[in-house]
């Protein structure tokens, strides 16, 4: 049971809040794991923009990368870590608290 005196804003995470990072977390939360190129297409951003946002999430420990060869090319797969999933869900709860839903 959660503490009723706890501030719901405690879950607000400025790392996740950036629009592209929020969208990355949302996609990975739903997909479980996704190839870098798939995330890039879904977000409609360049590889360099996505790479910068993924680097922030990896450095924070929210996302991990797995490299694998597929169709003779090295691919990068992304997934939320347990702390990343927890932070994303806490951030969503904080956003809901802000808008009163």
N, C-alpha and C positions, 0 to 999 in steps of 0.2 A: 504494500500500500504506500502511496506517495505521501510525503509530508505536506499537509495543507498550507503550512507557513512558507514552504519553499517558493522562491520567486521563479515563475515559469520562464523568465528571461535568462535564467542561468544556463539554459540550453542553447541560447542564441550563439551561433558560431560564425564569426566574421570570415573565417577561411572558407566555409561552405557557402556563405551568403552571396558571394560574387556570382552573377547570373550563370555564366558558363560552368562554374564549378558546381553550382546547385543542380544544373541540368545533367552534368556528368554523374553526380551522386544519384539522382533520380533514375537515370537510365540503368546504372549498375545495380541499384537496389532492386529493380524490377527484373533485369536480365540475369543477375548473378555474376556473369562474366561476359565480356564483349571484346571483340577485336578492335584495336585502335582505329582502323579504317572505318569500321561500322559506327563507332562513336563519332568520328569525324563527320561522316555523312549525316548522321542523325542531328548533329548540332549545326551543321552547315558552316563550319569554320575551317580555316587552313590547318595543315598539319603542325605548323609552328605555333599557332595560337593554342591548339589543343595540347601540344607538348608542354607549353609553359604552364597551363592550368593543371595538367596531370602531374608535373614536377612538384608543384605546390602541394597537391594532395598526397603524393608519395612521401615528400619530405616531412609532412605532418603525421604520416603513418595511417592515413585514411584509405589509401588505394595502394594495391601492389600490382606489379607488372610480371607477367610470365611470358617468356620468349619461347617460341616453338617454330619449327619449320613446317610450312604447309605449302603444297604446290611448288616445291623447290625454293620457296622464298621464306626468309625469316619473318615471322609475324609477332606482334606484341599484343597480348591479351591483358585486359584490365579487370580488376574486381575490387569491390570494397572489402576492407579488412573488418574484423569484428568491431574494433574501436571506430572505424569509419562509419559503419552501419549505425552504431549506437549514437554517434555524433550527429549523423544525418537525421535520425528519428527525433533526437532531442531538439534539433534545429527546427524541424517541422512543427513540433509541439509548441516551441516558442513563437513561431510565426502564427500558429492558430490562436495562441493566447493574445497576441498583438491585435489580431483582427476580431477577436471575440467569438470564435467558433469552437 
